[in-house]
Amino acid sequence: MRKLRLSVFTLVFCFVLNIAHSQFLMDMVDTTKETGRGLLNLYKKFDHLRVGAYLQPQFQIASAKGIKTFDGTDFNTQVDNRFMLRRSRLRIDYVHYGEGVEPGAQIVFQIDANERAFTLRDMWGRVFENKYKLFSITAGMFARPFGFETNLSSSDRESPERGRMNQLLMKSERDLGAMVTFDARKKIGFLNMLKLDVGLFNGQGINAASEFDNSKDLIARLALKSTKLSHAFTFSAATSVLYGALLQNTKYQYFTSVDAGIKKVMVDSSANNLGKNAPRHYYGADMQLKIKNRIGYTELRGEFITGEHAVTMNSNETPTELLSGNDGFHIRKFNGAYFYFLQHLFSTKHQLVIKYDWFDPNTKVKGSEIGASGSNLTAANIKYTTLGLGYINYMSDNIKLILYYSSVWNESTLLPGYTSDISDNVFTCRLQFRF
């Protein structure tokens, strides 16, 4: 028991030393004695351990009771206002350094806890190549290397949530897989401005119970890293591609076409479809322009994604299990985008946020064609547009206040309940605590 207490004390002591940048204290340790030498060795071992966390309690008001929303979870049937703990995350990073000062490996573990669930968000390791200082390999559960907003941390993002497009196409952002990264850690001219990620992933994301087919998603992103164009202008951009598929385990495949002058959902029930792959092909581009001014920065940010995906009749999320019976994948061509305008007000402590985004899950049809007799087009084909207006107060390095209003419009269709714009706007007041 005495040894156990000593071990716990030693670990806590080393952690405190690490947080406090405590080389001064370590200089005071008497290394001529065995206990002092043990403390010093343990401190060195955990010297590169970093712990960070953030907490996002918030209050929301919806424009109607029981709405479905992408500003957090859906509201319960009799609820139009609520307190909730949107995120509460703890992240632990450990970087091991080899001989000299070169990083050898990095390990990351992140969890999320709220009033509904306890979830593992990240668990991955990275190995650095140190001969040429150009490559690294990452494996485990981590964010897909596609686009900008998907990989922008929820603690840094100016809007409370990612856009509808990103939430549907990249639900939970993470997946299980492995990735090779080219990112030079030495001076080699123009290549220092570029970063390339290429990864292979299961495809269903972390919401699936497990991998259910042999198809994998190949994802790549080529980025021009943040580059100063002048004293005032900083620019970055990237292009991304996702090339994947899902196993067609029934003979039914649905697609949108024209029949007798009506756009409708058609079915291909050829036996040859069984065992083939249903496509998931995404193509994206993003850019960020930051302009320095007297009071802070103006920033313009945008991202566009298009392609086709294999989904179900009533959803645009990637299926998390194989289909059965007469079910089959609905192959839809889609596009979506978001645009940010960010402006500091008075000083860098105050920021205006304007965000516009849309997601059109089926570009082959218009709202007036959805719900037409014989069309078999469900609400999953409706285009949504969102305008977000927000204000951020960076109260300190550890606390920020977000006031944000999302105004959402849907296409008018012939479907009952969607013949006009439904009431699904949300106001969010969030405090974020971070260390």
N, C-alpha and C positions, 0 to 999 in steps of 0.2 A: 504493500500500500504506500509505503514511504517513497519507493522508487516511482510508482505511478504518479504521485503528487509532484515529485520532482520533474518528471517528464512533461506533465501538463504545464507546470510553471515555466519550464524551459521553452516550450512551444509558444506559449502566450507572450513570454518575454521577447522572443525573437520576432514575433509578429508585430509587437509594439515598436520594436527597434526599426523594423522595415518601414512601417507607416511613417514614423517620425524622422526618416532619413538620418539614422542614428549612428553614423560613423563616429561621432564625438563620444557617444556612450560606449561604443565598442573599444575605443582607445583606452577607456578606463577599466576594461576587464583585465584582470590579472592572469595573463596567459602563462605565467610560470607555474601555475597550479593546474591540476587535472580538470577541475570543474571549469575554470576559465577557458582552457583549451577546448573543452567540449562545447561550451557556449559559442565560441568563435567559429568552430567548424559547422555547427548547426545554423548559425546566422548566415554563413556563406552559402550553405546549401539552399536556403530559402530566400536569399537576397533578391531574387528575381520573381518572387511571388507577388501578384497584385490582386487586390480585391476591390470591386466596385459594385455599386447598387443604385437603383433608382425606384421611386415610388410615385404612382400617379393616381391619387384620389380625385374624384370629379363629381360634379352635379350636372345633370342633363334635363332639359325640358324639350319634349316632342310636341309637334303641332297637332297630334291626335293620339288617342290611346291605342296601344297595341300595334304600333307601326313596325314594319320590317325596316331595318336600317343597316348601313355600313359604317355608322359612327358608333362602333361597339356592338354588343349583342342586341338582338331584337327586344323591343319592349313587351312586357307581359300584357295580356289582354286588357286588363283594367288599369293600366299604368301609362301616364304620360310625363312623369317626372321621377327622378331616381338619384340616389347617391350610389356610387359604385367605385370599386377599386379596379381601375382599368388594367394596370400592370404593377407588379411588384417583383422586381428582378434582382437577382444576385449573380454576379459573374466573377469567376476566379480564373486568372491567367497565370501560367507559369512558363517562363522561358529558361531553357537550359543553355548555358554557354559552354562551348568546347574550349579547346586550347586557344589562348589569346582572348579576343573580344568578339569572336564571331558566334552568332546564335546557332545552336545545333538543332533544337527542337522547341516547339511551343505547344502547350496543351491548354485547352479552354473548356470550361464547364459553366453553363448558365441555366438557372432555374427561374420559373415564373410562378408566383402564388397570388391568388386572389380569393374572393368570397365564394367562387364556384369550383375552383380546381387547383391542383398543384401539377405543374407541367414542366417537363424537361425541354429546354429550348435549343441549347447547343451542347454538343459533346464531340469535340474533334481534336485532332493532333496535326501538327505541321512539321515537316522535316525540311531544313534548309540545306541547299547545296552550296558549299563554301569554297570549292576549287575555283570556279569561274564567277561565283557570286551573282548568278543570273536567275536561278530557278528555285522553286520550292514545291513540295507536294503536300496536299491537305487531304485527310481522309476522316470520315465520321459523319456526324449530322451537323450541317451548317447551311447558311443561306445560299441559295442558288446564285451563280454569278451572271445574272441577267438584269440589265437595266440599272437605273440609278436609285429609284425610290424603294425598290425591293431590298436593297442593301443599306439604305440609310436608316440608322438606328432610330427607334421610336423615342429615345431620349433626346435626340438632336433634331428630329423632324419638326417643322414649324406648324403643320396642320396636325390635329389630334390623331388622325388615321390616314393610312394610305388610301389612294383613290380606289373606286369601285373596280376599275380595270385590274389593278395589281392584286387586289384581294381575291378576285375570281380566278385570274390566270395563275397566280402564285400563292395560293392560300397557305398561310402560316410561314411563307417565305422559305422555309427550310426543307431539305430532303437528305436522304442518305446516299452517299457516294464518295467519289474521289476526284481530285482536281490538281492539275499542274498549272503553276503560275510562273510566267516570265515577268520579272520585275527587278531590273538591274540594281545592285547595291554597290556599284562602283561606276566611275565616270567612263562612259563609252559613247559620248556624243548624243546624237538625236535619240538613240534608243532609251536614254534615261527618261524621256518624256512619255514613253509608252508602257502600258501594262496589258498583258494578255492572260486571261484565265480560260482554261479548257477543262471541262469536267464531264464525268459520266455519272448519272444518277438513276435511282429506281424509277422515278417519274410520278408516283402517286403522292409524294410529300409525306410529312410526318403524321397526317390525319388517318392514313391507312394503317390497319392493324399489322400488315406485313406486305412484302412484295408478292404480287399475285400473278405475274406473268414474266416472260423472259425479255420483254422489250425494255429498253433503257432510253433515257433522255440524254442526248449529247448537247451540252450547253457551252457556248463560248462568248466571251466579251472582250473586245479590243478597245482600249481606252487611251485617249490623249489626256495625260494627267494635268492637274491644275498648272497652267502656264501663264506667266505674266506677259501680256501683250505690250503693256506700257506701265508707267507708274500707277495709273488709276484702274487699268482693265486687267482682269484675270479670267481666263477662259479654260474650260474643259469640255470634253465630249466623248462619246463612245457609241459603238454599234454592237448589237447583241443578236444572237441566234439560238433558238432552241429547236432541235430536230429530234422528235421522239414519236412514240406510237403506243397504242394499247392493244392487247390481244383481242381479236374479234372471236369471241367464244360462242356466238350464235350466228345464224346465217342471215340475220336481219341487219341492214344498214340503211339509215334514213338520211335524206338530203333534200334540199329545197330546190324546186324546179317549177317550170310553168306547164300546166296541163289544161287544155281547153280555155286558154286565156286567163287562168287563175293561178297565182303563185301558191303553191301548196307543198306540204311535206310528202315526199314520195318514198317508197320503200324498194330496196333491192334485196330480194330474198333468195338470191342464187346460192346454191349449196357451196359454190366455190368461195364464198365469203368466209366460211367457217375456217378458223385457224389463221386467217390473214391479219394484218395489222391495220388498225384504224389510225389515221394520221393526227399528230399534234405538232404543228409547225408554226413557230412564232419568230417574227423578225422585228427588231426594235432599234431605235436610235434615240439618244438623249444628249442634251447640252446644258451647260451652266455658264452664265456670264455674270461676273461680279464687278461692280463699279464703285470705286472709292470716292466719297464726297466729304464735305466739311463736317458732317455730323455722324458719319458711319459708312454704311454701304447701301447700294441699290443692287438687287440681284434678280436676274431673269433666269428661269429654269423651265425646261420642257422635256417631254418624252412622248414618243409615238410608238405604238405596237400594232402590228397587223399580222394576219395569218389565218389558219384554220385549226379547229380543235375538235376532238371527239368527246362529246358530252351526252347527257341524257335529255329526255323530252322536256323535263321541267326544271333543269338546272344548267348553269354554265360553269360549275366547278368540275375539276377533274375527278372522275369517279374513283372511289376508294375501294371498290370491290368489283369482281367480275359480274357481268349481267347474266340473266337466265331467262328461260322461256321464250316469249315473243319479244322480249326487250332487245334493243340493239342500240348502237351508238348513233347519235345524231351528229352528222358532220356539218359544221357551220363555219362560214367565213366571217371574220370579225375584224374590228379595229377599235382603237381607243387611244386616248391621250390625256395628258394633264399639262397645265402651265401655271407657274408660280410668278407672282410679282411680290418681292419683298423689299421693304423700305424702312430704314431706321427713322424714327421721329424724335427730334430734339437731341437725342444722344443714342448711344448703342444699347442703352437699357430699355428702350421702347422700340417696338417694331410693328409695322403694319403688314398684314398677310392677305393677299388676294390669290385665290386658287380657283382655276376653272378646269373641269375635267369631264370627259364623256366616255361611255362604253357602249358600242353597238354590237351586240352578240351575233347578229345575223344581217350582214350588209346587203343581202339579196332581197330583203323585204322592207317596206315602209310601214309605218304605224297603221295606216288606213287599210292595209292588206292583212293585218294580223287579226284573226277572229272572223274573217270572211267565211261564208258557208263552204264547207268542204276543204278548207285550207289546212286544218289540223295544226295550225300555228299557235303555240301556247304563249303564256306571259314571259317565258324564258327568251323570247325573241325580241323583246321590247328594248329600245334604246333609252338610256338614262343620261341626263346631263346634270352636273352639280356646280354651283357657284358657292365658294366658301369665302367668308370675310372674317378676319381675325385680328386680334391685338395681343401682343406678347410683352410682358413686363419681366425683364431679367432682374429680379429683385436682388440677387447675389449670385456668386459663382455656383451656389448649390440649390437655389430655389428660383423657379420661374412660374409666372401666372399666365395662363392661356384663356382668352375669351374668344369663342369661335362659333359662327353661325353657318350651318350648311343648308342651302336652299336647293332642293332637288326637283327636277322636272322629268317626267316620262312622256313618251309619245302617246298621243291619243289613238286608241285602237277601237275595234269592234268587239273586243272581249268584255264581258260583264265585269264591272269594277275597274276597268281601265279605259273607259270611253272618254275620260278627261284626266287631267293631272291629279294624282292622288296626293293626299296631305301626308308628307313624310319628312318635313324639315326638322332639324335638331339644333338646339343651342347647347354648347358645352362650356362649362367653367371648370378648369383643371388647375390644380397645383402640382408641380413636380418637384420632388426632393431628390437630390443626387449627391453622391459622394464617390 
